[in-house]
Amino acid sequence: MAKIDFSQKLSYQRLYNHKDNATLSDILREFESDRGRIINSAAIRRLQQKTQVFPLERNAAVRSRLTHSMEVQQIGRYIAKEIVSKLTLTNKLKEYKLEGLESGLESLVEMACLMHDIGNPPFGHFGEAAINNWFEKKLSTTSFDPLLDNTPYLPIQFKLNDNEGNLLKEKLRLDLMNFEGNAQGIRIVHSLQKLNLTYAQIGSILKYTRPAYFPKKDIDAKLNYLMKKPGFYFSEEAFVKEIQKELNIDFGHRYFITYIMEAADDISYCIADLEDAVEKNILTVEQLFNHLEKEWLKSGELTADDLFSRVVKYSYESLQSAKYRTHDTQFFMRLRVKTISNLVRLASNEFINHLPEIFEGKFNRALLEGRSEGFRLLSIFKNVAYQYVFTQSEVEELELQGYRVITGLLDIYSPLLDMPTEDFLTLIRSNSHRDYLIETRLLHKLSSKHCFAYLDAIENLEKNKNLQYFEQYEFYYRVRLIQDYISGMTDLYAYDEYRHLMVTG
C-alpha cells in the first residue's frame, strides 16, 4: 500500500514550461492559472448552447450543459471542503501533506467539474450514438458494398492484407469507432485548444481509463468499472502516459480527484433533470412526489426517520407553509438543499473510508454506490427521471431529430474521407484542389483550429519519419478532423448547418 502523500499527486507541472523549486505560493499560482485558462476557453462558452436533457430548448430556466456544469462545480467544491474538514478534525491533513494545499485541491476539483462535459457532442448521448453508429458502418469489416460485388467495403487505408500492419489498422479502426465525450474532452484540452494545463488538472478529467481501441473482453475484472468506457484516444495516448507517469498512476487506474468530480455530477443531475421536467410541465410536483415514493417502496420500507422521509417527504410537506414562493420553487429549494447536504456527507465519508485505494486510483466503483440510503435515494431519482422524463415523446422526438442531424452532417462531409491520401494532403495544404470542387468547398467550412490540429499531427509523423504506415495514420487523423468539427458544434449550429446544407427552409 502506497504512503498517502498528496503533495506528490498535486502536480503543478505542465507539458510545456516545466518549473523547478517552486514555493507553495508558486504552486497555488499555477492552479489559479489553470482556472483562468479554463474559464476563458471557447469549450466552456460552447456549453451554454449544448443539451443537458432537452435539445434546442428555448426556456432559459431549463438547464444547458453550462448551467449544469456550474452546479456540479459548486457541489464538487462542497465535497472537497468536507473532505478537508474531516481530515483536519482527525489531524490527518499534515500527515497526508495536504496542509497549505487546501485551496489548490478545491480549485482542481472545481475546474474538473466545470470541464467534465466539454467533450460532449451536440444532442448529448444521442449525438454520441450517431457518430459511433455512422463510423461503425463506415469502418465495419462486415459491411458490404453491392456495387463492388459484395466485397467488404473499407477505406483503402484500412484494408486488411495479411501483413504486419493489420494489427495497427485494427487498432486505429476500433479507436475511431469508439467516440466518447470524456475522451474527446481530453483531446480538446490537449490537442485542439492546447490549454497546457497542469498534469493534476488534466488528470482530474480522465474519468475512464480504457484506451478507445482497447477491447472490452480484455478488461481486468478488478478494473471493470474504471474501464467500462473509453477514456482517451490513440491520438492522445502518449500524452496520457506522460500524465500517468507524472501523477504516479498505474494503467487502468484513475486520479483521486476524478472520484470527487464524478460524485458531484451524480448528485447534481439527479435533482436537476427532475426540476427541469417540472419546469417544462412534463410532471407536477404532486406527480413527482408520488412517483418517488412509489420507487422508494420498491426497494424497501418507508419509515418516519429514513432518508426519504427526511428529504423528499419533508420537502413536499413544506409546501403547506409556502406563502411567498411558488410551490415548485419551495419544493425544489428544500429538496436540493437536503439532498445535497446528505449526499455530500456520504461522498466525503466514502472518500476518506476508502482513501488508500482512492489515492492509488484502483477503487473500482463510484463514491455514491453501495447499499447506503444515500445510494438508494440517488437511484430513485435516476429511475423516475428515466421512466417519466427521458421517455417523453417530446424528448424522444428531439433526440431523433438530433440523431438525424449528426448522421446527415457526417454524410455531407464524407467525401473528404473518400479522397486518396495525397489528394487530401494537397487540398488541405493548398486550401484548394482543382479536381475536387465539392471537397474544396467542404474543407473551407471546417474550423481552422481543427485543421491546424490535423496538420500538426501530420507534421509530427513526417518529422519522426513514421512513414511505413503513413497512409493509415493520415486517414486516422483525417477522421479525427471530421469528428472534431462536428462534435464541437453547439446544438443550434449543428441544426442550422444541416438545414442549410440540405437546402431546406
Secondary structure as UniProt FT lines:
FT   HELIX           6..9
FT   HELIX           24..39
FT   HELIX           42..46
FT   HELIX           47..49
FT   TURN            55..56
FT   TURN            60..61
FT   HELIX           65..89
FT   TURN            90..91
FT   TURN            93..97
FT   TURN            99..100
FT   HELIX           102..115
FT   TURN            116..119
FT   TURN            122..123
FT   HELIX           124..139
FT   STRAND          144..145
FT   HELIX           146..148
FT   TURN            149..150
FT   STRAND          151..152
FT   HELIX           156..158
FT   TURN            164..165
FT   HELIX           166..176
FT   HELIX           181..187
FT   HELIX           188..192
FT   HELIX           199..203
FT   TURN            204..205
FT   STRAND          210..211
FT   TURN            212..213
FT   HELIX           216..218
FT   HELIX           221..223
FT   TURN            224..227
FT   STRAND          230..232
FT   HELIX           234..236
FT   HELIX           237..247
FT   TURN            251..252
FT   HELIX           256..279
FT   TURN            280..281
FT   HELIX           285..298
FT   TURN            304..305
FT   HELIX           307..308
FT   HELIX           309..313
FT   HELIX           314..317
FT   HELIX           318..321
FT   HELIX           327..353
FT   HELIX           355..360
FT   TURN            367..368
FT   HELIX           373..385
FT   HELIX           386..390
FT   HELIX           393..413
FT   HELIX           414..416
FT   HELIX           421..430
FT   TURN            434..435
FT   HELIX           437..445
FT   HELIX           448..463
FT   TURN            464..465
FT   TURN            468..469
FT   HELIX           470..487
FT   HELIX           491..501
FT   TURN            502..503
//
